Amino acid sequence: MKQATFRSKILPPSHFIPKTLLKLQPSITTLTFPSKSPNPLTFKTLSCLESQSQSETKTLTLISVLRAIPDWADRVKERGVKQKRTLYSHEKWVEHRSSLRHVRHLLSSLSSRVILSLIPPVIAFTMVAVVIASYNSALDYHLLPGFLPVLRASSLPYQLTAPALALLLVFRTEASYSRFVDGKKAWTQIIAGTNDFATMVISGTDNSTDACIKDSLLRYIMAFPVALKGHVICDSDVSGDLQDLLDADDLAIVLDSKHRPRCIIEFISQSLQLLNLEATKQNMLESKISCFHEGIGVCEQLMGIPIPLSYTRLTSRFLVLWHLTLPIILWDDCHWIVVPATFISAASLFCIEEVGVLIEEPFPMLALDELCNLVQSNIREAIATQKVIRAQVSAKRKSHSYQHCANGWPNS
């Protein structure tokens, strides 16, 4: 008894398995325990996928952070482009030439879309100047190995290329301003042609049977500048601008058309055919439509054909390379003053280039909404005063005829 107790305490437990259980063990293990060999492969695959997804997420986060300021600057710029312009009055011209205009312009710098859109490039080139100045200063104070070169160069290349950069910027801005002038002239002719056309329709059609067609024709004439404005300006509310001028059926046809200004011209042409007019008057009115076609052609040419892209790219590349190497050129003369010098140079030169880019598309710079409203008010005023003016002129003619005798001599 003591030996059995001693063995149970010292010897390990027995691993004896009966034969019946040995025969059943493979089936039991096969059914209960799956193979463990795929587990390490699955873990490695998942770990690789997780590491790739994390690296991609970090890359996307870094890109989004770097693009945050440029995207914000672009949004500010586009809001400024979509802002409606106003026509100048006498009061605005007095304010425009005021001696305090410089102070006013300086105080409004932080709200200028031109200046706000320059924040990304100016900050980038200023930071490059800070990095170059820090590197050169570290070399001067022996904080870096002595075999590293100091980033410095002669200013002679800049003295030779500065006139070329100035000419590029001047020609770029001049070409953009000429496009702005062409757009302004085109719309001046369109507005003048619209007023002239409407005046001829008002004074040349007196038949009462054509009153309905005449009213529709005048509405089509007033609608043409509005349709052309929506054609040349992005995200313009054409439906809202035309709903007070056209009937619902006509508006649906115009909105479904691919070229809305030409659809309005077709309405005008068909209305002229329905008027009971003499051949000479009808031909004269139809000749006024050519002014609308010319305006469409000029506007589409200005919208579809920019300044040659090679010229724009050359100017941009020249400016970028100029300011990337400017701290290296100015280091010997300025040292840490290269930072504010680069900031001022980038802000000045990129501002000139930005103005050229903005006025290259002339139509958002023009007060087209107020011009269209002015045309409508002029035509409505002409319609309202037509009868009054005609009655006044007829009364003067009658009074003039009463003051003369039959032989042509005036009464005493």
C-alpha atoms as one frame of an Amber mdcrd trajectory, in Angstrom:
protein
   0.000   0.000   0.000   2.805   2.339   0.783   4.605   1.392  -2.447   1.497
   2.154  -4.501   1.134   5.501  -2.831   4.796   6.277  -3.430   4.497   5.407
  -7.105   1.428   7.569  -7.542   3.230  10.561  -6.150   6.576  10.194  -7.899
   5.846   8.465 -11.193   3.940  10.368 -13.860   0.459   9.319 -14.800   0.144
   6.514 -17.298  -0.591   7.306 -21.002  -2.002   3.913 -21.758  -4.829   3.902
 -24.279  -6.919   0.884 -25.054  -6.789  -0.634 -28.516 -10.363   0.243 -29.207
  -9.682   3.844 -28.519  -6.512   3.727 -30.620  -8.532   2.539 -33.566 -11.087
   5.323 -33.153  -8.596   8.118 -32.479  -7.717   9.051 -36.105 -11.335   9.473
 -37.041 -11.999  11.487 -33.929  -9.066  13.818 -34.498  -9.916  14.159 -38.158
 -13.459  15.174 -37.410 -12.723  17.440 -34.458  -9.476  19.236 -35.200  -8.907
  20.900 -38.603  -5.478  21.311 -40.117  -3.452  24.195 -38.705  -1.054  24.675
 -41.589  -3.005  27.490 -43.457  -3.200  29.720 -40.357   0.313  31.267 -40.561
  -0.156  32.009 -44.281  -3.485  33.683 -43.637  -2.006  35.823 -40.870   0.880
  36.930 -43.080  -1.463  37.800 -45.948  -3.730  39.837 -43.696  -0.790  41.605
 -42.115   0.568  42.546 -45.571  -2.826  43.843 -46.682  -3.207  45.864 -43.499
   0.254  47.395 -43.883  -0.478  48.312 -47.522  -3.813  49.870 -46.599  -2.170
  51.839 -43.789   0.556  53.130 -46.109  -2.020  54.096 -48.724  -4.083  55.865
 -46.071  -1.021  57.779 -44.876  -0.176  58.736 -48.471  -3.708  59.956 -49.139
  -3.708  61.891 -45.877  -0.414  63.570 -46.758  -1.667  64.456 -50.244  -4.907
  65.851 -48.837  -2.980  67.965 -46.336  -0.675  69.303 -49.036  -3.632  70.101
 -51.302  -5.715  71.759 -48.593  -4.353  75.278 -49.113  -4.371  75.162 -52.968
  -7.932  73.800 -52.975  -9.036  76.542 -50.594  -7.362  79.188 -52.764  -9.082
  77.792 -55.876 -12.470  77.900 -54.157 -11.898  81.525 -53.195 -10.909  82.334
 -56.764 -13.942  80.627 -58.294 -16.296  82.398 -55.900 -14.769  85.680 -57.018
 -15.180  84.735 -60.677 -18.871  83.943 -60.166 -19.475  87.216 -58.343 -21.719
  89.575 -60.317 -20.169  92.789 -61.577 -21.918  96.150 -61.578 -21.904  99.044
 -63.989 -20.188 102.188 -62.806 -22.225 105.249 -61.908 -21.066 108.805 -61.258
 -20.668 108.067 -57.557 -18.510 105.025 -58.236 -16.278 106.988 -60.618 -15.758
 109.620 -57.922 -14.782 106.889 -55.480 -12.592 105.258 -58.125 -10.412 108.326
 -58.625 -10.366 109.355 -54.976  -6.976 110.194 -53.448  -7.726 107.689 -50.656
  -7.993 104.785 -53.097  -4.501 103.524 -52.232  -5.346 103.240 -48.547  -8.659
 101.555 -49.396  -6.964  99.066 -51.722  -4.308  98.277 -49.131  -6.873  97.632
 -46.389  -8.872  95.336 -48.671  -5.838  93.210 -49.598  -6.836  90.321 -47.352
 -10.197  90.040 -49.143  -8.746  90.240 -52.656  -9.197  86.996 -54.570  -6.067
  87.721 -56.604  -3.933  87.961 -53.471  -5.619  85.012 -51.743  -5.081  82.818
 -54.798  -1.331  83.564 -54.591  -0.946  82.104 -51.098   0.075  78.567 -52.239
   2.924  79.529 -54.619   4.208  82.368 -52.433   4.299  80.167 -49.322   5.997
  77.365 -51.266   8.804  79.539 -52.626   9.277  81.285 -49.288   9.694  77.915
 -47.590  12.273  76.922 -50.215  14.168  80.109 -49.367  13.996  79.246 -45.653
  15.374  75.749 -46.318  18.250  77.055 -48.445  19.109  79.756 -45.897  19.028
  77.231 -43.044  21.292  74.843 -44.961  23.855  77.544 -45.766  23.769  78.855
 -42.196  24.338  75.337 -40.845  27.389  75.040 -43.073  28.688  78.410 -41.873
  28.369  77.347 -38.226  29.970  73.926 -38.945  26.832  72.064 -38.007  27.086
  69.967 -41.173  30.057  68.126 -42.688  32.529  70.390 -44.392  32.556  68.525
 -47.699  28.966  69.697 -48.434  28.846  72.670 -50.840  27.382  76.066 -50.020
  24.417  76.893 -52.252  25.570  80.102 -53.898  25.968  81.360 -57.455  26.744
  84.461 -59.450  23.961  86.974 -60.087  25.038  87.532 -63.690  22.566  84.974
 -65.156  19.733  86.749 -63.396  20.831  90.114 -64.711  20.792  88.689 -68.238
  17.433  86.890 -67.977  15.486  89.529 -66.004  14.506  91.499 -69.162  13.253
  88.288 -70.794  11.002  87.541 -67.806   9.714  91.113 -67.801   8.844  90.900
 -71.507   7.093  87.574 -71.007   4.900  88.991 -68.242   4.160  92.206 -70.173
   3.212  90.386 -73.376   1.127  87.844 -71.434  -0.851  90.542 -69.656  -1.214
  92.613 -72.833  -2.548  89.628 -74.773  -5.082  88.923 -72.007  -6.179  92.564
 -71.915  -6.689  92.587 -75.692  -9.036  89.610 -75.280 -10.890  91.519 -72.574
 -11.265  94.492 -74.925 -12.523  92.223 -77.717 -15.144  90.742 -75.404 -16.235
  94.195 -74.272 -16.538  95.398 -77.871 -18.534  92.336 -78.863 -21.046  92.863
 -76.085 -21.230  96.585 -76.817 -22.281  95.760 -80.370 -24.758  93.143 -79.145
 -26.416  95.553 -76.722 -26.513  98.345 -79.310 -27.896  95.962 -81.934 -30.581
  94.736 -79.553 -31.730  98.265 -78.756 -31.703  99.230 -82.440 -33.604  96.104
 -83.473 -36.266  96.624 -80.806 -36.667 100.302 -81.722 -37.250  99.433 -85.380
 -39.833  96.808 -84.442 -41.667  99.226 -82.127 -41.785 102.075 -84.634 -42.155
 100.028 -87.821 -45.115  97.793 -86.938 -48.355  99.722 -86.392 -50.889  97.122
 -87.486 -53.192  96.187 -84.632 -53.571  92.636 -85.979 -49.856  92.061 -85.409
 -49.908  93.229 -81.783 -49.535  89.713 -80.352 -46.702  88.785 -82.716 -45.046
  92.130 -82.086 -45.128  91.586 -78.328 -43.664  88.087 -78.701 -40.991  89.382
 -81.074 -39.893  92.035 -78.598 -39.694  89.416 -75.871 -37.476  87.239 -78.070
 -35.222  90.207 -78.768 -34.882  90.929 -75.044 -34.206  87.231 -74.382 -31.294
  86.968 -76.824 -28.640  88.752 -74.662 -29.756  86.699 -71.667 -29.380  83.433
 -73.586 -25.973  84.492 -74.890 -24.860  85.410 -71.372 -25.776  81.912 -70.188
 -23.906  80.495 -73.166 -20.587  82.159 -72.319 -20.703  82.107 -68.490 -20.513
  78.833 -66.587 -23.288  77.885 -64.123 -25.565  80.704 -65.239 -29.240  80.398
 -64.271 -30.693  80.617 -67.768 -34.051  79.176 -66.767 -34.538  81.697 -63.979
 -33.434  84.609 -66.171 -35.708  83.691 -69.081 -38.865  82.676 -67.226 -40.085
  86.298 -67.051 -39.432  86.869 -70.759 -40.670  83.721 -72.488 -43.802  81.621
 -72.254 -43.555  78.191 -70.693 -43.718  76.385 -74.054 -41.105  78.627 -75.649
 -38.869  78.339 -72.587 -39.027  74.539 -72.718 -37.925  74.554 -76.371 -35.068
  76.945 -75.644 -33.839  74.962 -72.642 -33.889  71.703 -74.617 -31.858  73.265
 -77.411 -28.125  72.586 -77.582 -27.411  76.145 -78.730 -29.854  78.455 -76.961
 -28.858  81.791 -78.557 -29.375  80.353 -82.059 -32.720  78.941 -80.940 -33.785
  82.454 -79.878 -32.644  83.776 -83.275 -34.845  81.180 -84.960 -37.820  82.395
 -82.915 -37.047  85.955 -84.024 -36.751  84.979 -87.686 -40.024  83.037 -87.699
 -41.832  85.916 -85.971 -40.592  88.366 -88.603 -42.046  86.158 -91.326 -45.479
  86.382 -89.714 -45.577  90.181 -89.583 -47.528  92.034 -92.269 -44.755  94.325
 -93.417 -43.522  95.764 -96.643 -40.646  93.977 -98.301 -38.192  96.777 -97.638
 -39.029  96.963 -93.929 -38.893  93.218 -93.538 -35.508  93.011 -95.254 -34.219
  95.806 -93.052 -35.345  94.009 -89.904 -33.889  90.690 -91.044 -30.561  92.355
 -91.708 -30.339  93.225 -87.986 -30.137  89.521 -87.151 -26.642  89.427 -88.635
 -25.451  91.509 -85.671 -26.529  88.688 -83.360 -24.708  86.062 -85.429 -21.522
  88.133 -85.383 -21.744  88.507 -81.606 -22.136  84.757 -81.179 -19.119  84.129
 -83.389 -16.853  86.527 -81.494 -17.932  85.230 -78.078 -17.455  81.588 -79.030
 -14.047  82.371 -80.499 -12.934  84.048 -77.275 -14.307  81.181 -75.191 -12.886
  78.342 -77.261  -9.459  79.691 -78.236  -7.228  80.835 -75.341  -3.821  82.446
 -75.574  -1.409  79.830 -77.011  -0.806  77.332 -74.243   2.910  77.127 -75.007
   3.218  80.832 -74.113   1.307  80.344 -70.852   3.387  77.298 -69.899   6.644
  79.059 -70.734   5.764  82.006 -68.510   4.781  79.721 -65.632   7.939  77.592
 -65.899  10.146  80.653 -66.131   8.611  82.097 -62.964   8.965  78.820 -61.057
  12.621  78.281 -61.987  13.391  81.932 -61.301  12.099  81.796 -57.730  13.513
  78.345 -56.978  17.027  79.608 -57.680  16.587  83.164 -56.385  17.765  82.371
 -52.795  20.928  80.770 -54.188  21.701  83.844 -56.279  21.072  86.329 -53.442
  22.788  84.412 -50.622  26.194  86.120 -50.833  24.650  89.604 -50.800  21.615
  89.121 -48.553  22.068  85.997 -46.417  18.839  85.587 -44.400  17.263  88.541
 -46.198  16.738  86.109 -49.093  13.564  84.981 -47.305  11.682  88.326 -47.409
  13.251  89.085 -50.808  11.861  85.842 -52.248   8.486  86.526 -50.642   8.236
  90.009 -52.172   9.442  88.868 -55.581   7.045  85.913 -55.737   4.088  87.986
 -54.548   4.769  90.722 -57.122   5.546  88.671 -60.217   2.972  85.941 -59.639
   0.347  88.644 -59.019   0.985  90.102 -62.483   0.751  86.637 -64.023  -2.445
  85.874 -62.088  -4.154  89.042 -63.327  -3.317  88.027 -66.891  -4.838  84.600
 -66.354  -8.032  86.044 -64.834  -8.773  88.583 -67.576  -7.938  86.060 -70.298
 -11.552  84.884 -69.973 -13.271  88.261 -70.402 -16.951  87.517 -69.848 -16.928
  86.906 -66.057 -15.168  90.287 -65.766 -18.027  92.130 -67.516 -21.278  93.284
 -65.898 -23.414  91.171 -68.247 -26.316  90.788 -65.811 -26.740  94.535 -65.489
 -26.320  95.014 -69.239 -29.128  92.534 -69.921 -31.346  94.203 -67.322 -30.549
  97.600 -68.823 -31.606  96.422 -72.292 -34.889  95.073 -70.954 -35.677  98.276
 -69.084 -34.857 100.383 -72.155 -37.117  98.343 -74.413 -39.985  98.338 -71.922
 -39.640 102.091 -71.512 -39.696 102.531 -75.299 -42.876 100.452 -75.524 -44.542
 102.453 -72.747 -43.632 105.875 -74.112 -44.275 105.137 -77.773 -47.937 106.162
 -77.778 -47.351 109.197 -75.576 -44.550 110.504 -77.779 -46.527 109.842 -80.965
 -49.558 111.685 -79.592 -47.343 114.611 -78.570 -45.718 114.829 -81.990 -49.110
 114.604 -83.748 -50.457 117.418 -81.576 -47.518 119.633 -82.483 -48.071 118.899
 -86.165 -51.713 119.878 -85.951 -50.953 123.096 -84.072 -48.289 123.932 -86.625
 -50.738 123.460 -89.513 -53.347 125.720 -87.858 -50.869 128.575 -87.649 -50.415
 128.730 -91.441 -52.719 129.842 -94.178 -53.573 127.847 -97.223 -51.004 129.754
 -99.321 -48.193 128.851 -96.959 -47.761 132.255 -95.289 -48.082 132.394 -91.517
 -51.002 134.226 -89.924 -50.289 137.592 -88.290
